[in-house]
Amino acid sequence: MTALRLALGELRRMTAGTLPKLAILALSLVPLLYGAVYLYANWDPYGNLDGVKAALVVEDDGADTADGRLDVGATVRESLLEDGTFDWKLVDSADAADRGVKDGTYDFALTIPEDFSAGLASTSDLGSARQASLHVTTNDANNYLLSSIVDKLTASIHDSVATEVGEETANRLLTGFSTVHGQLERAANGAGQLADGAASADSGAAELTTGLGTLSAGAKELVSGQEQLVAGANQLSAGAGGLSTGANQLSSGAAGLSSGLAQLSSSTALLPQQTQQLADGARQVAAGTAGLESALTASADASRQGVTDAVTRLIQQGVLTPEQAGALQQELAAAPSGATGLEQLQTLADGAAAVSAGADQLAASAPQLTSGIAAANDGAAQVSGGAAELSAGAAELSSGAAGLAGGEQQALDGSRELAAGADSAAAGAGTLREGLGQLRDGSAELSQQLKNGAGNVPNPNEEERATASTVIADPLTVSTVNQAEAGSYGAGLAPYFLVLAMWVGIFMLAQALRPISRRALASNAPAWKIALGGWLPFLAVSLVQATVLYAVVCVGLGLDPVHPVLAWGLLLMASMAFSALVQGLVALLGSVGKFAVLVLLVLQLVSSGGTFPWQTIPAPLHLAHDALPMGYMVTGLRQLLYGGDLSQVTAVAVGLLGYTAAGLLLSLLAARRHRLWTLKTLQPEIDI
């Protein structure tokens, strides 16, 4: 008896009547009912949210801003109604909406409060900025998962509104940056001008310092000159007093001189006449002496009496004075006679001639002398008057000189104060120059730093502001590259429910098919044939189950595998492994084996990672994921359905072959064990 004949015999037994045939058909459709119907019900739940009734309350009053009217609440309302994700119902008040959620009229409620726009607009005033808020009312008694869906909705609204408002706020901020940039540039220019002015002031301070040094030196020279001037003024005052005294004396002397000159003028009034007479007498003397010289020449021996007579006549004529005549006679008496007398007489004649000539000159000059004396008299009178006036002026000069000396002393004191002030000013000018130098350097540094600061402050144009506003409002953009995309919620759950349905379907086969034929056990067939013959009916039906399920999901629900043939082949391999495991466990353990299959189902439900990643399950369940086949099948189907890494599929296929071998080994052990019949075999305690 071959294993195939054993399998066909079991199948004929199961299809011997109408009801058995229907039972086989029903068992073939169990995975379809479990997997396909569930996937159908959950194929695209997010695409059918328009049947969820949601209350929408818009109480937003809007807000006035510098850029115009802001009415974000109305914008959100129009956006939600136009999107149509939910069946939105406009409700007048938040209280009515909350009551509707509580009694089940609405699944949830969204309220936009009256200060919504005002809160969003408050960002323009940093002192009163506040967050705008949305109010969501949910009720887990209506549906638990709906709260998660609503959270995603509100998050979407939040992101959309935040981005829009953020762009506007960022635009204002960037516009402010442009303003700040311009102001900093103007400030930098002003600081540059200040630096230039400080440099000019520093140069002027240098000149001022030099000038004040010169002023200080000049002030000291002024003090020295003032001291000399004070000394001179004191001397002038003393000299003016002496001048006044001398002028008085001069006035007195000039008056006396005038009086004397008047007398002299009176005395010399006859001088011209007298001098003329003297000239005439001198000529007569000259003539007489000439005659006397002739007489003496004619007679050297003439008597001295004749000389005496001649002298007497000269006295009488007024030519000689008695004294002159006496002296002449004495000389004549003492003189030797002869030639010596003649020589003396010649001398006298020459003198008389000279006297006559001088007398003529005196007579000629006498009128001028008389006029000069008269003029001198007039001048002396004038000198006397001028001396009187000089005396009065000298008195005034003395008084003025005394006042000048006092004023010069005050000027000296002022000059000394000026010198001290000039020294202080020179020192202050030095300090000023030092400060101006610091001001120059500091203003130059300020100008440079302001220019640097202006360069660091953004100055975007309109296009750059628009781009930057978008970036600031939403700085993160997520570029998602889905290497293997499911396409829909149902497609994402398909690997999990296909594999789960296959296990459940094969588990249901164990309720109708015998894992090992008792007829085969009673025969002499080898144990491996008995084991193989018991597994092949399970395999045949499970292959049908897998094919029908896969076809309905692909054609009926629209699953579009990237590798459809390979995916079908992997499902067939799963049917082979699952059927071997289920048949082997039930064959070996009987009713306990069915319970073990159920336990394995539960363990694989929670550890296969069909919904949440298996890494999120508790650590003790990780062992179940690593040891049982359903998790590997979910991974393998995902790669084939969505277009993932085919190398993982190879490992899954090898693993399925291993699970198949393990199931067949259990079936072989069962065939060998059940060859020995016992009372418990004929009458089991539990026969499920």
Secondary structure, DSSP 4 states (H G I P E B T S, - for coil): --HHHHHHHHHHHHTSSHHHHHHHHHHHHHHIIIIIHHHHHTS-GGGGGGGSEEEEEE----EEETTEEE-HHHHHHHHHHHH-SSEEEE-S-HHHHHHHHHTTSSSEEEEE-TTHHHHHHGGGSGGG------EEEE-TTT-HHHHHHHHHHHHHHHHHHHHHHHHHHHHHHHHHHHHHHHHHHHHHHHHHHHHHHHHHHHHHHHHHHHHHHHHHHHHHHHHHHHHHHHHHHHHHHHHHHHHHHHHHHHHHHHHHHHHHHHHHHHHGGGHHHHHHHHHHHHHHHHHHHHHHHHHHHH-TT--HHHHHHHHHHHHHTTSS-HHHHHHHHHHHHHS-STHHHHHHHHHHHHHHHHHHHHHHHHHHHHHHHHHHHHHHHHHHHHHHHHHHHHHHHHHHHHHHHHHHHHHHHHHHHHHHHHHHHHHHHHHHHHHHHHHHHHHHHHHHHHHHHHHHHHHHS----HHHHHHHHHHHHS--------SS---SHHHHHHHHHHHHHHHHHHHHHTTTS-SS-HHHHHS---HHHHHHHHHHHHHHHHHHHHHHHHHIIIIIS----SSHHHHHHHHHHHHHHHHHHHHHHHHHHTHHHHHHHHHHHHHHHHHS-SSS-GGGS-GGGHHHHHHSHHHHHHHHHHHHHHT--HHHHHHHHHHHHHHHHHHHHHHHHHHHHTTS--HHHHS-S---
